[in-house]
């Protein structure tokens, strides 16, 4: 038997609650939309106090449905975030695969190499200090190196673009 002020509650063996007397107010801390069931009457916490509402099955069912909807929304949000996190990880792994074997410093030089290679393609008298410095050590052919730089730049853009497209598709699907 549990007693709250003038209300006596009895917990049955099956876990249900029976009451011995009715009161219009019960001071107890409970979560919002929490129901105490007494046969067909319900104590309902409305955010400020508990009220006894006779025959409140519809109200109870609506509160339960709202709670389930809130739980489902939270689960959906978590699933979307998980999908976004996975897309980020997959993108990072794909980019790492594309750039394997290249240092960050070399990768940072790619835009300059490409720019110089394009300038040389437009005019063989174009200023190409990075390419020229590289060739001063490797002693290769400038035209072959320029062609290689441009081919690799194109392949990188295509593969990077595909990986980025897959990531953005997942992001767009989870908006």
Secondary structure as UniProt FT lines:
FT   STRAND          2..4
FT   TURN            5..6
FT   STRAND          7..11
FT   TURN            13..14
FT   STRAND          17..19
FT   TURN            32..33
FT   STRAND          35..38
FT   TURN            39..40
FT   STRAND          41..45
FT   STRAND          50..54
FT   HELIX           57..98
FT   TURN            99..101
FT   HELIX           104..122
FT   TURN            124..125
FT   HELIX           129..138
FT   HELIX           142..173
//
